[in-house]
């Protein structure tokens, strides 16, 4: 995919934070360790810090109902964008600017090694992919036909993959929305055994050859689709 001149002028950015609606309590019950801090605006905030990514929650639910409500990108290179500038990427609330340095990750019970990918749902992969490339300077790497009219496109933002999923049932005019997360864990067997079948599915082969994946059940109350995956082979 050939990038336009405007996209080439954007310094590539890393995905550094996700804003999460709903309560952090269910995440704590799943083995994550929330930190309580005061945000730059003076509001109480809870952070879950994993390698290369921070999840941010607000007690006043100002991020909205449960789900992924926005994301933050930062660049190692100087940018003409204002620090903390909020905009939209095809309907997704986006903050750009600020430091790429991440807090030291916590030792979560799940043994999270990092974020494999963040899933974005859309009615038009081409439109959403172009908007991401324009806004954060990260080109589309490849497209996969998943069958039944579903297409997947992949960008890389730092160490994290952004997986865009186009579903025909959404309609081509439907804007993009953040949908779910996949974490890589050190020992999926141990995690599945510890959480139990009421909280997490049994393991199955992942699309990526040689890897396995298990899905946290809706009943866990996260409000965000979450899957856990074995490390890269």
N, C-alpha and C positions, 0 to 999 in steps of 0.2 A: 504494500500500500504506500503510494507516494505522498509525502506530507506537503502541505502548502507552505509557502514562505512564512506565513504568520505563525504556524506551529513550530517551525524550526527556530524561531526567535525566542521561544519560551524555554527557560532553563528547566531541565527535567526535575521533577519534585518527588519527594518521598511521601507516602501515606504514613502519618504519624499518630493520628488519633481518630477515634470514632465516638460520636455523641450518641448515647443510648437512652431511650425513653424507658420509663418504668422504674421499679425499685431495684436496688443493688442486692437486696436481701437474698433473693433466690440464687444469685450467683455465689454468694457466700456459702450457702448450704451445699453448693456443688463442689466446694473445695477451693474456690478463689479467695484471695485475701484483699478486701477493699481497703484503700487508704482514705482517710478523711482529711481534706485540705480546704483552703479558701481560694476560690478562683480569682482571676485578675479583676473581675467585676465586683468582688467582695461577697459572692454567694457561696454557701456551703456546697462542696462538691465531693464526690467519691470517685476514686480512680482504681481501676484494676490494670496493673502494669505487667505485660508479658514482653518477651523480647521483640523489640522494634515497633511495638504498638501499645497505645494506652486507650482504655475504654473509660469514658467519662459519664457519670450519672449525677443527677440533681435531685435532692430530696423534695423540692417543690414541684417536681415533674414538669419543669419549664421546657424540657426537651420534647414533651408530649407523651402519648401513650407508649406502651412497651413496643420496642423495635429499634432498629438502627435509624437514627434521625438526621445524621449529618456526618461529614468527615472533614479532616484537616490535613493539608499538605504543606510541606516546607521544603526549602531548597538550600543546598550548601552554597549556591552561587547568589550574588546580589540580584535582586528582582525589582522591577519597576512597580510592582504591586504594593499597595500599602500593607504594612504588617497587620495581621488580623482582619484583613478585608474579607467581608462575607459576600458571596455571590451564589449563583446557582449553576450546576452542571446538569443540564437537561432535566431539571426538576429536583435535583439533590442539593440540599443546603451545604455549601462548601466554604471553608475558611482557608485562605492561602497566606503564607508568610510566617515568619517566626523561626525559631531554632530547630534544627534537625536532631539536636541532642536529646536522647530519651532518658527518663529516670531508670535507675537500676531495677530490673525485674524482680518481682517477689517469688519466693519458692512455693508456688501453688501446689496443693495436694495432687493435682492432676499431672504434674511433671511436664508442663507446657514448654516446648522448645522454641516455638515461634508460631507465626501465622502463615498457613499455607496459602489461603486465598480468601478474598472477600467477594461475595456474590451480589451482583446488581441485576435486577429484573427490568426489562424494557419491552416496549412494543416494536422498537426499531434498533437493531444492533448497529447499523451503519450510522444513524444519527447520534446515538449515545457515544459510540466509539469516537466519532469525530469531535464531539464536545469535550471528551476527556483529553484527547490529544491536543486540542486547542488550549485548554485551560491549564493543564499540568505538564505539557511537553512530553507525554509518554505515548509513543506510537502503538498502534495495533500490531501485535506480534503474529497472531494467526487466528484462523476461524475454523471451528469444528462443527460438522453437521451431526447433531445428536439424534436425528430421526424425528418423525412425526411433525415436521415443520419447525422444530426447535434448533436454534443455532447458538453457538457459544463463541465469544470473542475474548481474547486475552491481552491485557496490558500488564506491564510490570512497573510498580511504583516503589522504588527502593528494593527491599527483599520480598515484598508482598505482591502476589498476583491479584489483579482485579479481573474477575471472571464476569463477563456480561452475558446474560442469558436472554435471548429473544424468544418469546412465546407467542404463537399466532393467536391464541385465545385472548391476548391482551389488546389486540388491535394496534395497527401501526402508528396511530396518533398518541398512544399512551406514553407518557414520560417515564423517565427512569426512576427507580427507587432502590435504596439499599435493602438487601434482603437477609443475608445470612453470613456466617463465618465458618471457616474450617481451621482448627488449630492442629499443629503437629505435636504429638506427645511422645515421651521417651519410651513408655511401656504401655501400649494399648491393652494388652492382656490384663495387666494389673489394674488399670483404671476401670475396665469393664467389669471385672470381678468385684472391685470395691464399690462401685456405684450400684450394681445390681440391675436386673432386667426391668424393674419398674421405672428406672431413671434413664437407662440407655439401651439401645438396641444391641443385638448380637453383631459381631463383626462380619463384614463381607468384603469381597475383593473390590478395591477402588478402580476407577478408570485408569489411573496411573499404574502401569505394570509393576508387580511385585509389592504393592502397598495394600494395606487394609484400612477400612474405615468403619466407624460406628456413629450412630446419630443419637444425640440427646433427645429424649422424648418431650413432647409438648407439656406433659404433666409436670415436668420439672419447674415450669413457671418462669423460664427466662424471658419469654416474649420475643426471643430471637432464635431462629433456626441455627443450631450449632452442631457441628460434627467434629469428631476427633480422628486423627489419622496417624498411621505409623510414619516414621521418618523416611526421607528419600533413600532409595536403594543406591 
